């Protein structure tokens, strides 16, 4: 659980001042796609922005990857089907050698959220939130983010950072 103040990267946003739905999503270890669909009662589209094999720009200790090693990069946006609201922007790094071939094909699908795939196909996966902070990777402060790691059969396999648009979560959920 994060400290009361999300005083990370100079952002003084208080965790407990965030919308309760957003607080729950930030600490959850499950799929946010399905949770947003249930809470806001709208279908969520997974829109792929980019995905490709890249060379790791630095060592990534949470994945056991050294600088220059090949990893798979995926960037998607979770968008409301009826409102066209951009709820979440997600960046993922996948270590192919830690993921079986069948699961690999499902995970790199451009139309399905990774959390949904992991929930149904990777019964021996473990997710752990490793960071929660204010702002995003481009320095904007109208959002909060979290990063979590995924182990599959005990091996580090995926690192995901999700950036949550504060405006999308400002309004109440549908009852």
N, C-alpha and C positions, 0 to 999 in steps of 0.2 A: 504494500500500500504506500502510495507516495506521501511525502510530508504534506502538511496543510497547505503550504505555499509552494507553487510550482516555480520556484525561483531558479530556473535553469536557463542558461544562455541569456541572462540579464532580464528575463521576463518575470514580472511579479504577479502574474495571474494566480489568484488563490484557487486551489483545487476545489475547495468546497463551495466556491462561488459559481462554478460551472453548472450548466443545466444537468439535472440528475441523470438523464439518459446518457449524456456524454461522459459523465463520471463513471457510470457503469460500463460503458463500452471501453473506456481507457484501461480499466483494470481486468477486463474479461480475458479469458484465455481461449475463447471460442470464436466462431465466425461472426464478424460484425455484419456481413451482408444479410444473413437470415434474421439477425436481431433487428436491424433497421427496417427490413420488410415487415416484421411482426409489429413493431412499435408504430411505424408511420403508415402502415396499411397501404403500401404501394410496392410494386415490383421494382427491384433494383437491377439495373443493367451494369454489367462489367464491361467497360469500354477500354480496350487495349490501346495504349498510347505508343508503347515501344516494347519490344522484347528481342533480345539477341544475345549471343555469346560475346563476352568481353573479357579483357585481361583485368584481373583485380588491380585497382589503382594503388592499393596499400595492403598490408597484412590485415586479415579479418579474423581475429582470434576466435570469435564466437562460431565461426565456420571451420576453423582449422585450415584456413587458406592463406597462402603466402602471396605477396605482391607478384603480379605477373601471371599467376595461375589462371586458367580459364574458368569462368563462372558464367552462369546464365542470369541476365538482368531482365526484369519485367517491371513495367510501369503501367498502372491501370487507374481508372477513375470509377468510383461507384456513384451512379447517377439514378435519381428517382425517375421511374418510367412515366408517371403522370405529371409530376411537378417539374421535371428536368433539373431538379436541385442537385448540385454536386456535393455529396455528403463527405466523401473520403477520396483522397489521392494516395495511392499506395505504391511503394517502391520495394521490390523483392530481389534478393540475391539467392540463387539456388546452386548448390554443389551437386552436380549430376552424379558423381561417383557414390554418393550416400543415398541415392534414391533408386529403387528398382525400376526396370524399364516400363512396366505397365503404369505404375504410378507417375513416372516421369512424363509420359504422354498426356496423362490427364492434367497434370499440374501446369504444363505449358500451353494448355488450351487458352485461347484469347477471350472466350466468352463466359468462363466459369471462375468464380472467386476461389482462391486457393483454400480458404477455410472450409468451404463446402466440400471440396475434393478430399481434403485431409480428414474431415469428419466422417465421410462415408467410406473412404478407401484405405486410410492409414490408421488402422486400429491401434498400432503400437507406436503412435506418435505422441510426443510430449511438447507442450508449448509453455514458454516462460516469458513473461513481460520483463524486459531488461532495462527499459528506460521510458520515462514519461516526461514530456517537457512542453513548454510554451513556444509558439512560433513554428516555422517550418524550415525546410532546407534552404530556401531562398531568402530567409530573414524576415518574412512577413509575420506580423504578430496578430492577425485575425484568425488564428487557428492554434490548435494544440496537436501534439503528436505522441505516438508511442512506438517503440520498437520491441519486437519479440522474436525469440529464436524458436526454431522447431527442430526437435531431434526425432529421427526416425530409426526405430530399433536401437536406440542409444547413441546413434551417430549424429553429430551436428550436420544439418542438411539445408536449412532455409533461414534467412534473416529477413524480416519484413518490417518496414517502417510505414505506418499509416498516419496521414495528416488529416485531421478532422476540421472541416470548415465550421467555425463558430456560428456563422449566420445561419447555416442549414439546421443547426440544433437549437437556435434561439427560441423558436416557437414550440409550443407544447405538442405532445404526441396525441395521436387520435385514440380515443377510447371506444 
